[in-house]
Amino acid sequence: MNANKRICIRVAECLSVEIENDLGERIHGVTSDISNQGIGVCCSTDDRNRITPQGDFVKQGRPVEVQVYLKFPGTLELSELMSVRCGIVYSRKLAQDQCQVGMCFLSMDANTEVRLTQFIQTRRLAHVS
């Protein structure tokens, strides 16, 4: 068994996300999945290079960090913006001009964590039904 395998609940969900790199640039992406530990984001190769310069997600021996802004759908009374600092875990090319970037949540306030857990549980139940 792979020791790095996730044990938390992850749901496939396409949500709009804005990612702010260390230069203050905002990059638009779409989540491919979300869990209490992090998100996967699909974006173009150019956008991936703005998030992780030349696809390198480690800088000076540490994972590249970005600020992520994610808005939950308003139908669940969770329409507030979630802002959280993330570390880049992986970057992979899916197609000629499409990449996926995996990010782990580094820290978030208790209210954001509760909202995230409620969202994931609700979506998990919706996918099971």
C-alpha positions as CSV (number, residue, x, y, z in Angstrom):
1,M,0.0,0.0,0.0
2,N,1.2,3.5,-0.9
3,A,2.1,5.4,2.3
4,N,1.2,8.7,0.6
5,K,-2.3,7.7,-0.3
6,R,-5.0,10.1,0.9
7,I,-7.4,8.8,3.5
8,C,-9.7,11.8,3.7
9,I,-12.9,12.1,1.6
10,R,-12.4,13.7,-1.8
11,V,-15.2,14.7,-4.2
12,A,-15.0,15.5,-7.9
13,E,-16.3,19.1,-8.2
14,C,-15.9,21.8,-10.8
15,L,-15.7,25.1,-9.0
16,S,-14.2,28.3,-10.2
17,V,-11.0,29.3,-8.4
18,E,-8.6,32.2,-8.4
19,I,-5.0,31.6,-7.6
20,E,-2.7,34.4,-6.6
21,N,1.0,33.8,-7.1
22,D,3.9,35.4,-5.1
23,L,4.0,38.2,-7.8
24,G,0.4,39.2,-7.0
25,E,-0.9,37.9,-10.4
26,R,-4.4,36.3,-10.3
27,I,-4.8,33.1,-12.4
28,H,-8.2,31.6,-13.1
29,G,-8.7,27.8,-12.9
30,V,-11.3,25.2,-12.3
31,T,-11.2,22.6,-9.5
32,S,-11.2,18.9,-10.5
33,D,-11.6,17.7,-6.9
34,I,-11.7,19.0,-3.4
35,S,-11.1,17.5,0.0
36,N,-10.4,18.8,3.6
37,Q,-6.7,18.6,2.8
38,G,-6.6,20.3,-0.6
39,I,-7.7,20.7,-4.2
40,G,-6.8,19.7,-7.7
41,V,-7.0,22.5,-10.3
42,C,-7.2,22.2,-14.1
43,C,-5.7,25.1,-16.0
44,S,-3.8,25.9,-19.2
45,T,0.0,25.3,-19.5
46,D,0.6,29.1,-19.6
47,D,-1.4,29.5,-16.3
48,R,0.4,26.6,-14.8
49,N,3.7,28.3,-15.6
50,R,2.4,31.4,-13.8
51,I,1.5,29.4,-10.8
52,T,4.6,27.2,-10.8
53,P,7.4,28.9,-12.8
54,Q,8.3,26.4,-15.6
55,G,6.4,23.7,-13.8
56,D,8.7,23.7,-10.8
57,F,6.7,23.4,-7.7
58,V,9.6,23.5,-5.3
59,K,11.5,26.7,-4.7
60,Q,14.6,26.9,-2.5
61,G,13.8,23.4,-1.1
62,R,10.2,24.3,-0.1
63,P,6.9,23.9,-2.0
64,V,5.7,26.9,-3.9
65,E,2.9,28.7,-1.9
66,V,-0.1,30.5,-3.4
67,Q,-3.2,32.2,-2.1
68,V,-6.4,30.5,-3.3
69,Y,-9.8,32.1,-3.5
70,L,-12.7,29.7,-3.9
71,K,-16.4,30.6,-3.8
72,F,-18.8,27.8,-2.9
73,P,-22.2,27.7,-4.7
74,G,-24.8,29.9,-3.1
75,T,-27.4,27.1,-3.1
76,L,-25.9,25.6,0.0
77,E,-25.9,28.9,1.9
78,L,-22.1,28.8,1.6
79,S,-21.7,31.6,-0.9
80,E,-18.9,33.3,1.0
81,L,-15.5,33.4,-0.4
82,M,-13.0,31.0,1.0
83,S,-9.4,32.3,1.1
84,V,-6.7,29.9,2.1
85,R,-2.9,29.6,1.7
86,C,-1.9,26.5,-0.2
87,G,1.3,24.7,-1.0
88,I,1.8,23.1,-4.4
89,V,2.0,19.3,-4.1
90,Y,2.3,18.3,-7.8
91,S,2.1,19.7,-11.3
92,R,1.3,17.4,-14.2
93,K,0.6,17.9,-17.9
94,L,-2.7,16.3,-19.0
95,A,-2.7,17.3,-22.7
96,Q,-0.8,19.7,-25.0
97,D,-2.3,22.8,-23.4
98,Q,-3.9,21.4,-20.2
99,C,-2.3,20.8,-16.8
100,Q,-3.4,19.8,-13.4
101,V,-1.9,21.3,-10.2
102,G,-2.4,19.7,-6.8
103,M,-2.5,22.0,-3.8
104,C,-2.7,21.2,-0.1
105,F,-4.3,23.6,2.4
106,L,-1.6,25.0,4.7
107,S,-3.8,26.7,7.2
108,M,-7.4,28.0,7.5
109,D,-9.6,29.4,10.2
110,A,-12.1,27.3,12.0
111,N,-15.1,28.8,10.3
112,T,-13.7,28.1,6.8
113,E,-12.8,24.5,7.9
114,V,-16.4,23.9,9.0
115,R,-17.9,25.4,5.8
116,L,-15.5,23.2,3.7
117,T,-16.4,20.1,5.6
118,Q,-20.2,20.8,5.2
119,F,-19.7,21.4,1.5
120,I,-17.8,18.1,1.0
121,Q,-20.3,16.1,3.0
122,T,-23.2,17.6,1.1
123,R,-21.5,16.9,-2.3
124,R,-20.5,13.4,-1.2
125,L,-24.2,12.6,-0.4
126,A,-25.3,14.1,-3.7
127,H,-22.9,11.9,-5.6
128,V,-23.9,8.8,-3.8
129,S,-27.6,9.3,-4.4
